[in-house]
Amino acid sequence: MSQPSPARPHVVEFRNVVKTYNAGKAEEFTAIRDVSFAVEDLVDKGEFVCVLGPSGCGKSTILRLIAGLEPQHPATSGEVLVLGQPVVGSGSDRGMVFQDYTSFDHRTVLENVTFGLECLHMPRTQRDELGREWIHKMGLNVTTDAHKYPHELSGGMRQRVAIARTLILKPRIILMDEPFGALDPLTRLNMQDLLVKLWKDVQATVFFITHSIEEAVFLGDRVYLMSNSPGTILEELRIEPASSPAHEMQRQPKFLEAVYDIRDKIMKLESKT
Amino acid sequence: MNSSFLDRLRRDWLTLRQPTTRLQAIGLGMTCVLLSLAGWWFLTLGTVAESRIVGPLTLPSPAETFGQFSNLWNEFALTRNVLVTLRRVSIGFALALAVGIPIGVAAGCFPRIHAFLSPLIMLGRNVPLAAVLPLMIFVFGAGEKNKVMFIFVASVAFVISDAARAIMDVSARYIDTAYTLGASRWQTITKVLLPLAAPTIFSACRQMFGLAFGYIMLAESIKIADEVGGLGYQIQIFQRRGFREHIYLIILVIPIVALVIDQTLAWVQRQLFPHVYGGDGVLRTLVRVVLIPWEHLKSLVFYRKTSGLPLAATEERLK
């Protein structure tokens, strides 16, 4: 395992972050309380961080705070730091993939994938070339799929477009909010494999939200377990990285043991809180 | 045999949302037209006025009515009057779009602008048109201007509120996505919000154009000084002269003109938004081809300008 260099600031650091809506009013609601963690900047290697927790525990709040998206941003108190700097707003250095299909319906696959480059005013020929490259990398067919509209694609293909659109910008941090939550189980396994493969290429730190323990164990280098609302991080677990394809690895006894282990931990933590 | 026929009849006519083929739909529509004509013919049957069920002063027979068509076409210059009317609606409505869409989009994007404008929009949507008409004549005088401005005033508030509503209805998650892909606020409006709302805005405006076509008749039916022309004006003349046949003919001509316009707009709509209506989107391709040089120009100016040190590094990373 590579060592964090002391000179480099953490990729992401939360210091006692609290997010409360409608503070002081009757409908006051605390989404997350006292969240602190730090993800080191490893040389030439990103880390895959999974956030596991029940629905409504504030997992998305953490992601959106990193992304700098309102209304979660800014935090009520505490500090959200990315590469040592406080987050002031959104940017393409922190790409995000959502659970809902957010393909731009009026743009073809190629136009969706090159959206971020278009915003940088990269000339068309140059960005289309990069776009085709990424469409190919995502396992889509460049000649037949590039000019389709999102409504002509399946859910899995749409998420491939959404991931390509984010990765083409080579973000330092990739935020994924249950991106495979709406996919059927088989497509989900395929997408997990694809993600592992691509992630090694782009060397980004990934924050991946899920409530599937299997998914977290398969994908994650580390897993944050979150409590019920108002959410906070209960425990941080280190996990062996994925070594074989999802459908094989996820039936190995060692893998299943890790999953059951985490399930027990969650149940114990839940009963305490 | 008999009961199976009844069964089929029941299945075809009384099943909820039973699909019909295009041919069946056209056939049923034609049947309705023929039955209406037959009813008309029957009610006005007979050569002497007294023998008819409905007298010729109320309703002339089909033969009498259509017999006047060449007169309407030649003596009363039907095509010219249709075009005069269309020109007035088109200019007024185009003005309403040019003013209403930018304001509506701004209101849809920024809730404070919407709140600020909402009293005016409310006023505009509820303004009594019968009262606006004489006002337009006071303000803009006799002539084309008052009619064009009447259409503008009658429709602009609706254009604004429909455009604002369409923008507001675009899900916030598209804004989040655009922002995390590095789009600026302006890029998010022009590349995401506006194009996603455009099909809704277009179809609202298409409906409104139909209404505006009805309003113009109202404006044309008031004669001031010596201005002439337009279908509404002609109806006034025929009424004064007692030309019932001509009035009925114009009543039949108006829906046909409206249908042609509406179908043209429907075609434009399909070709502009293939992602909603399918098809190959001829007009969308055309718009994109026209915009390519503009985009090249922008790339030349902005890509060079912004790719200073930090962006050059980004560019290096992207390769």
Interface residues (C-beta under 8 A of the other chain):
Chain A: R64 A67 L69 S90 G91 S92 R94 G95 M96 F98 D100 T102 F104 D105 H106 R107 F115 G116 L117 E118 C119 L120 H121 M122 P123 R124 L130 Y149 P150 H151 R165 T166 I168 L169 K170 L175
Chain B: S171 R173 Y174 D176 T177 A178 Y179 T180 L181 G182 A183 S184 Q187 K191 V192 P195 L196 A198 F273 P274 H275 V276 I292 E295 H296 K298 S299 V301 F302 Y303 T306 L311 T314 R317 L318
